[in-house]
Amino acid sequence: MTAAGFEAPGGPEVLRAETLPVPVPGPGQVLVRVAYAGVNRPDVIQRQGFYPPPPGASPIPGLEISGQVVSVGEGVIDPLVGQRVCALVAGGGYAEYCLAEAGLCLPVPPGLSLAEAAALPETLFTVWHNVFERGYARDGETILVHGGTSGIGTMAIMLGKAFGLTVIVTCGGEEKCARALEIGADHAIDYKAGDFVEEVKRLTGGRGVELVLDMVAGDYVARNLKCLTDDGRHVTIAVQGGVRAEINMAEVMRRRLVLTGSTLRPRTNAFKTMLADEIRANAWPLVEEGALRPVMDAEFPLAEAAAAHARMEAGSHVGKIVLKVG
């Protein structure tokens, strides 16, 4: 099979075509003939040499796929051979065939294209876990989401609105703020034009938000905490602004703030299967009804994976980038 990988870390140009053997599914796994693969920020960080795959995972980038099941391993009853699925994977998505855990496969319903299906798992799993499970978001609360037009940001807007949240996002520039509002955000703050802390205070009448979904970290953390109401929750899912933060712990205690975070890729298959079950029961019906669709940015052929990474790194995209494989 053909895959897009790299020998040594570097810029987008290090991605090149490789010829590899087709993998064989083990117990609990299925082999998917890949139609599309999602492109995500962790793929870029892996290519740069800062996010190695967990033990046992494919070194080929790619954390989400869509396609057709062509064979199954021992003990797999569902999905069946021939079924169209999308799946969260720990690696290997940038290839013509990819292994997936059967428990992490979701059926592609009629009306959902395979390109859209490939753009769902990584953001849907990440947002569901961090906003609703780690962040305990509840109907009627307000959430601040950084990176409002990213894949994660657009999914957070749509899921938040579907489950009764008021969603405030930050974006870089008026155009991206306008797009975020079109997607469904209640408010969009141009962080390049003003102080998002003061804007959140104004938008909430000084009360603050119950939850912050943070993809920046670094010096944003202390500013995020100023946006939180008492008993607020701060969830970090990326550290694009740096891994270190300085905060006032007396303020955390006085206001009973909760700081948490997670990264999904290294979690056990058992954990991710339980998460998939939660999504299947609570969020996937929205997909089946046509009420939830990913915001699509651009599609590149597998041979142009380097161009897809370059677009992501440029930061001009809105929503999801996918690779057409099959």
C-alpha positions as CSV (number, residue, x, y, z in Angstrom):
1,M,0.0,0.0,0.0
2,T,1.0,3.6,-0.4
3,A,1.3,5.8,2.7
4,A,2.6,9.3,3.4
5,G,5.4,9.3,6.1
6,F,8.7,10.8,6.9
7,E,12.2,9.5,7.7
8,A,13.3,12.4,9.9
9,P,11.5,15.3,11.5
10,G,11.3,18.6,9.7
11,G,9.0,20.9,7.7
12,P,6.1,19.9,5.6
13,E,8.5,18.9,2.8
14,V,9.7,15.9,4.7
15,L,6.4,14.1,4.0
16,R,6.8,11.7,1.1
17,A,5.2,8.6,-0.4
18,E,6.2,5.2,1.1
19,T,5.3,1.7,0.0
20,L,4.5,-0.5,3.0
21,P,2.9,-3.9,3.6
22,V,-0.8,-3.9,4.3
23,P,-1.3,-4.4,8.0
24,V,-3.2,-7.4,9.4
25,P,-5.9,-6.9,12.0
26,G,-5.3,-8.5,15.4
27,P,-7.9,-9.4,18.0
28,G,-10.5,-6.7,18.3
29,Q,-9.3,-4.8,15.3
30,V,-10.6,-4.1,11.8
31,L,-8.8,-3.3,8.6
32,V,-10.2,-0.2,6.8
33,R,-9.6,0.6,3.2
34,V,-9.2,4.3,3.7
35,A,-11.2,6.8,1.7
36,Y,-10.2,10.0,3.5
37,A,-7.9,10.9,6.4
38,G,-8.3,13.9,8.6
39,V,-5.3,16.3,9.1
40,N,-4.9,17.6,12.6
41,R,-2.5,19.7,14.6
42,P,-1.0,16.7,16.4
43,D,0.0,15.3,13.0
44,V,2.0,18.5,12.4
45,I,3.6,18.3,15.8
46,Q,4.5,14.6,15.2
47,R,6.1,15.5,11.9
48,Q,8.1,18.3,13.6
49,G,9.5,15.6,16.0
50,F,7.7,16.7,19.2
51,Y,4.8,14.2,19.5
52,P,6.0,10.6,19.0
53,P,3.3,7.9,18.5
54,P,2.5,5.9,21.6
55,P,4.0,2.3,22.0
56,G,2.5,0.0,19.4
57,A,1.0,2.7,17.2
58,S,1.9,3.1,13.6
59,P,4.6,5.7,12.9
60,I,2.6,7.0,9.9
61,P,0.7,10.2,10.8
62,G,-3.1,10.3,10.8
63,L,-5.5,10.1,13.8
64,E,-8.9,9.8,12.1
65,I,-10.1,8.0,9.0
66,S,-13.2,7.0,7.0
67,G,-13.6,4.1,4.6
68,Q,-14.8,0.6,4.2
69,V,-14.0,-2.4,6.5
70,V,-12.3,-5.1,4.4
71,S,-11.4,-7.6,7.1
72,V,-11.7,-8.2,10.8
73,G,-9.6,-9.7,13.6
74,E,-10.5,-12.3,16.1
75,G,-13.5,-11.6,18.2
76,V,-15.0,-8.8,16.1
77,I,-18.7,-9.1,15.4
78,D,-19.4,-5.5,14.5
79,P,-18.5,-3.6,12.3
80,L,-19.1,-6.1,9.5
81,V,-16.9,-6.5,6.4
82,G,-18.2,-4.0,3.8
83,Q,-19.6,-1.5,6.3
84,R,-18.7,2.2,5.9
85,V,-17.1,3.5,9.1
86,C,-15.1,6.4,10.5
87,A,-12.7,5.8,13.3
88,L,-10.4,7.4,15.8
89,V,-6.9,5.8,15.4
90,A,-3.6,6.2,17.2
91,G,-1.7,6.6,14.0
92,G,-1.5,5.2,10.4
93,G,-4.3,7.3,8.8
94,Y,-2.2,8.7,6.0
95,A,-2.3,5.3,4.1
96,E,-4.5,3.3,1.8
97,Y,-5.2,0.8,4.6
98,C,-5.3,1.4,8.3
99,L,-6.0,-0.7,11.4
100,A,-8.7,0.5,13.8
101,E,-10.1,-0.8,17.0
102,A,-13.6,-2.1,16.4
103,G,-14.8,-0.3,19.5
104,L,-13.6,3.1,18.1
105,C,-15.5,2.7,14.8
106,L,-18.7,4.7,14.2
107,P,-21.1,3.9,11.3
108,V,-21.3,6.4,8.5
109,P,-25.0,7.2,8.1
110,P,-26.7,8.0,4.7
111,G,-26.2,11.7,3.9
112,L,-22.8,12.0,5.5
113,S,-20.0,12.0,2.9
114,L,-16.9,10.0,3.6
115,A,-14.9,13.3,3.5
116,E,-17.1,14.7,6.2
117,A,-16.9,11.4,8.2
118,A,-13.1,11.5,8.2
119,A,-13.3,15.0,9.7
120,L,-15.4,14.0,12.7
121,P,-13.7,11.5,15.1
122,E,-10.7,13.5,16.4
123,T,-12.5,16.7,17.2
124,L,-15.7,15.0,18.3
125,F,-13.9,12.7,20.8
126,T,-11.7,15.5,22.0
127,V,-14.5,18.1,22.6
128,W,-16.9,15.6,24.0
129,H,-14.4,14.3,26.6
130,N,-12.9,17.7,27.6
131,V,-16.0,19.9,27.5
132,F,-18.7,17.5,28.8
133,E,-16.7,14.9,30.8
134,R,-13.7,16.7,32.2
135,G,-15.2,20.2,32.1
136,Y,-18.7,19.1,33.4
137,A,-20.4,21.6,31.0
138,R,-24.1,21.9,31.8
139,D,-27.1,23.4,30.0
140,G,-27.3,27.2,30.5
141,E,-23.5,27.7,31.2
142,T,-21.1,29.8,29.2
143,I,-17.9,28.5,27.7
144,L,-14.9,30.4,26.3
145,V,-13.2,28.6,23.4
146,H,-9.8,29.7,22.0
147,G,-9.1,29.0,18.4
148,G,-12.7,29.4,17.4
149,T,-12.3,28.6,13.7
150,S,-10.0,25.6,14.1
151,G,-11.3,22.1,13.8
152,I,-11.6,21.8,17.6
153,G,-13.0,25.3,17.9
154,T,-15.7,24.8,15.2
155,M,-16.7,21.4,16.8
156,A,-16.9,23.1,20.3
157,I,-19.2,25.8,18.9
158,M,-21.6,23.2,17.3
159,L,-21.6,20.8,20.2
160,G,-21.9,23.6,22.7
161,K,-24.9,25.1,21.0
162,A,-26.5,21.6,20.5
163,F,-26.4,21.0,24.3
164,G,-27.5,24.4,25.5
165,L,-24.3,26.4,26.1
166,T,-23.6,30.0,25.4
167,V,-20.3,30.0,23.3
168,I,-17.8,32.8,23.3
169,V,-14.7,32.2,21.0
170,T,-11.5,34.0,20.3
171,C,-10.2,34.3,16.7
172,G,-7.4,36.1,14.9
173,G,-9.0,38.8,12.7
174,E,-12.4,40.2,11.8
175,E,-12.9,37.7,9.0
176,K,-12.5,34.7,11.2
177,C,-14.7,36.2,13.8
178,A,-17.4,36.6,11.2
179,R,-17.0,32.9,10.2
180,A,-17.3,31.8,13.8
181,L,-20.5,33.7,14.2
182,E,-21.9,32.1,11.0
183,I,-21.0,28.7,12.4
184,G,-23.0,29.4,15.5
185,A,-20.9,31.1,18.2
186,D,-22.8,33.6,20.3
187,H,-19.9,36.0,20.5
188,A,-16.5,36.2,18.7
189,I,-13.6,38.2,20.1
190,D,-10.7,39.3,17.8
191,Y,-7.8,38.7,20.1
192,K,-5.5,40.8,17.8
193,A,-7.6,43.9,18.2
194,G,-8.2,43.9,22.0
195,D,-8.0,42.2,25.4
196,F,-10.2,39.1,25.4
197,V,-10.3,39.2,29.3
198,E,-11.9,42.6,29.2
199,E,-14.3,41.5,26.4
200,V,-15.4,38.4,28.3
201,K,-16.0,40.6,31.3
202,R,-18.1,43.0,29.2
203,L,-20.1,40.2,27.4
204,T,-20.9,38.4,30.7
205,G,-21.8,41.6,32.7
206,G,-18.7,41.0,34.9
207,R,-19.8,37.5,35.9
208,G,-17.3,35.5,33.8
209,V,-17.7,32.1,32.2
210,E,-18.1,28.7,33.8
211,L,-15.6,26.9,31.5
212,V,-12.6,27.7,29.4
213,L,-11.4,25.3,26.6
214,D,-7.7,26.2,26.2
215,M,-5.5,25.3,23.3
216,V,-2.8,27.9,24.0
217,A,-1.5,27.4,27.6
218,G,1.6,29.5,28.4
219,D,0.8,33.0,29.5
220,Y,-2.9,32.6,28.5
221,V,-3.6,30.5,31.6
222,A,-3.4,33.3,34.1
223,R,-5.6,35.5,31.7
224,N,-8.1,32.6,31.3
225,L,-8.5,32.3,35.0
226,K,-9.5,36.0,35.2
227,C,-12.3,35.1,32.8
228,L,-13.7,32.3,35.0
229,T,-16.5,32.8,37.5
230,D,-16.2,31.3,41.0
231,D,-16.1,27.5,40.8
232,G,-15.1,27.7,37.1
233,R,-13.3,25.0,35.3
234,H,-10.2,25.4,33.0
235,V,-9.4,22.6,30.6
236,T,-6.2,22.6,28.6
237,I,-5.9,20.4,25.5
238,A,-2.9,21.9,23.7
239,V,0.2,24.0,24.6
240,Q,0.7,26.1,21.5
241,G,1.7,29.1,23.6
242,G,4.2,27.2,25.8
243,V,4.2,24.4,28.4
244,R,4.8,26.7,31.4
245,A,2.3,29.0,33.2
246,E,2.6,31.2,36.3
247,I,-0.6,31.5,38.2
248,N,-1.8,32.8,41.6
249,M,-2.7,29.7,43.6
250,A,-4.2,31.7,46.4
251,E,-6.7,33.0,43.8
252,V,-7.4,29.4,42.7
253,M,-8.2,28.4,46.3
254,R,-10.2,31.5,47.1
255,R,-12.4,31.1,44.0
256,R,-12.5,27.3,44.1
257,L,-11.2,27.0,40.5
258,V,-10.5,23.7,38.8
259,L,-7.6,23.3,36.4
260,T,-7.4,20.1,34.4
261,G,-6.4,18.9,30.9
262,S,-5.9,15.8,28.8
263,T,-4.4,14.3,25.7
264,L,-6.4,11.5,24.1
265,R,-3.9,9.7,21.9
266,P,-2.0,7.7,24.6
267,R,-5.1,6.7,26.6
268,T,-6.0,3.0,26.6
269,N,-8.2,1.4,24.0
270,A,-10.6,0.5,26.9
271,F,-11.0,4.1,27.9
272,K,-11.4,5.3,24.3
273,T,-14.0,2.6,23.7
274,M,-16.0,3.8,26.7
275,L,-15.7,7.3,25.3
276,A,-16.9,6.1,21.9
277,D,-19.9,4.5,23.6
278,E,-20.8,7.8,25.2
279,I,-20.5,9.6,21.9
280,R,-22.6,6.9,20.1
281,A,-25.4,7.4,22.6
282,N,-25.3,11.2,23.0
283,A,-23.7,12.9,20.1
284,W,-23.9,10.5,17.1
285,P,-27.7,10.8,16.9
286,L,-27.1,14.5,15.9
287,V,-24.9,13.2,13.0
288,E,-27.5,10.7,12.0
289,E,-30.2,13.3,11.9
290,G,-28.0,15.7,9.8
291,A,-27.9,18.2,12.6
292,L,-24.1,18.0,13.2
293,R,-21.7,18.3,10.3
294,P,-18.0,19.2,10.4
295,V,-17.0,22.6,9.0
296,M,-14.8,21.6,5.9
297,D,-11.9,23.8,4.8
298,A,-9.9,22.0,2.1
299,E,-9.2,18.6,0.5
300,F,-5.8,17.4,-0.8
301,P,-4.8,14.2,-2.4
302,L,-2.6,11.9,-0.3
303,A,0.3,12.7,-2.5
304,E,0.0,16.3,-1.5
305,A,0.1,15.7,2.3
306,A,2.9,18.3,2.6
307,A,0.6,21.0,1.1
308,A,-2.1,20.1,3.6
309,H,0.4,20.5,6.4
310,A,1.6,23.8,5.0
311,R,-2.0,25.1,4.9
312,M,-2.5,24.1,8.6
313,E,0.7,25.7,9.7
314,A,-0.2,28.9,7.9
315,G,-3.2,29.3,10.1
316,S,-5.6,30.5,7.4
317,H,-7.9,27.5,7.4
318,V,-11.4,27.5,8.9
319,G,-12.5,24.0,10.0
320,K,-11.1,20.7,8.8
321,I,-8.5,19.7,6.3
322,V,-8.7,16.2,4.9
323,L,-6.6,14.0,2.6
324,K,-8.4,12.0,-0.2
325,V,-6.8,8.6,-0.1
326,G,-9.1,6.1,-1.9
